[in-house]
Amino acid sequence: MIRTLVFDVGETLIDETRIWTRWADRLAVPRSTFMGLIGAMAAVDRPLRDAFELVRPGIDLDAEIEAWRADDPAGLRENFDQDDLYPDVRSGLAGLRCAGFRLIVAGNQPPQAFDALVAMDLPVDSVHTSAAWGVEKPDPGFFAKVTAVAGHASEEILYVGDRLDNDVIPARKAGMRAALLRRGPWGFIHSTRPEAAQADLVIDSLDALLPALTPRA
């Protein structure tokens, strides 16, 4: 019986399109080119940072972020706000909350993402980031933290994310259930792989969760 649902952030709650298009503009490459490279990294299981390296070999990404902050201190830059929420997030979470599920947000995110997520006033019980925890997915320590804040046994937790490598497989190894969300480059690509069978659910939207988890009369 699922009692707690835990949600990834990027491409689960947050549509990262605006982030990547701003990065394309910053790096002075066509937006379609940069978006295509991100998809290519997903397809060949390479780190996202490799897309930046392909565009600008030798790039110091942390230094570039600092330079961008100095150039545009009031802009969103590599960050997100409530306008980046996928359209089904509030309705999907609200329905699950009304049904009595405990809801948690926990994903690989930098320090500033915590305040951005809290400011959205989502209908969730708590928000957590890898930066605050000092451990990132797919490290088992991250999922141990998830279990600790969930307040329920691992088998009563459903982790919802768009990736097999970071979300579904490590969540299952931690004894949790897992849902693979088919959106974003990783979500669509990973849903076609044999390992997707490890997911308890494969869904196309957050609105699909409540019907899947609620027994029919």
Sequence and secondary structure as in RCSB ss.txt:
>XXXX:A:sequence
MIRTLVFDVGETLIDETRIWTRWADRLAVPRSTFMGLIGAMAAVDRPLRDAFELVRPGIDLDAEIEAWRADDPAG
LRENFDQDDLYPDVRSGLAGLRCAGFRLIVAGNQPPQAFDALVAMDLPVDSVHTSAAWGVEKPDPGFFAKVTAVA
GHASEEILYVGDRLDNDVIPARKAGMRAALLRRGPWGFIHSTRPEAAQADLVIDSLDALLPALTPRA
>XXXX:A:secstr
   EEEE SBTTTB  HHHHHHHHHHHTS HHHHHHHHHHHHHTT  THHHHHHHSTT  HHHHHHHHHHH TTS
 TT   GGGB TTHHHHHHHHHHTT EEEEEES  HHHHHHHHHTT S SEEEEHHHHT  TTSHHHHHHHHHHH
 S GGGEEEEES IIIIIHHHHHTT EEEEE  HHHHHHHTTSGGGGGSSEEESSGGGHHHHHS   
